Amino acid sequence: MQQLARPARRALLVVHVTASVGWLGLTLGLLTLGITGAVTASPDTAAACYRAMKVFGDWMIIPISLLSLVSGVVLALGTPWGLARHRWVYLKFWLTLGATAASAFALRSSLDDAVAAVSAGREVGAVADSLLAAPSVSLSLYVFMTAISVLKPWGLTRRGRRLRAAGPARRASDRWAAADRSASDRGVSDREISARRLSVRGRGSRAGAGTGA
């Protein structure tokens, strides 16, 4: 993917950080409502908590999680960090993908069951435990991802090390290609271009031999 321009990169970074912080705050709010619904002695309060959780789950979880995921992927691919070059970026991608899938399917299903139970006047039962566990795990996960985004630990992946090692050779090849295009534009023949390359390499070899002596 082509590298993002600086203004686009900054704008996308703002979007990504905003979505990630919003996701973290939304999860904290769901956990607060889940705790209140589980410990309150008032059925009306419990019903209100679970209905509020369902509103957040239906209207905010999916858009915010997808925005965080997509903006993070584009930001990684459009900058030198890459998606699979650094261990912390690669791990964060898979954790975000897993959290998005869990929010879309497992959490929303539990919210539907809880609201159906309180609407029918039944006890929420074991569903209340899952509505405590899911936001608790998610909150811990988001705090962890925030920490590795700030600290950037663990260094390069195998792919990242391979790309870094190939970097100087690729840059040299790009310089030769640019020089060839420039020479062709000036009407220099292929034979003259090859002769110039051999001359430059010969000077480099002699300079290296002189330094060694």
Secondary structure as GFF3:
##gff-version 3
##sequence-region A 1 213
A	DSSP	alpha_helix	6	39	.	.	.	ID=ss1
A	DSSP	alpha_helix	43	56	.	.	.	ID=ss2
A	DSSP	pi_helix	57	61	.	.	.	ID=ss3
A	DSSP	alpha_helix	62	77	.	.	.	ID=ss4
A	DSSP	alpha_helix	87	102	.	.	.	ID=ss5
A	DSSP	pi_helix	103	107	.	.	.	ID=ss6
A	DSSP	alpha_helix	108	119	.	.	.	ID=ss7
A	DSSP	alpha_helix	126	151	.	.	.	ID=ss8
A	DSSP	alpha_helix	158	185	.	.	.	ID=ss9
A	DSSP	alpha_helix	190	212	.	.	.	ID=ss10
###
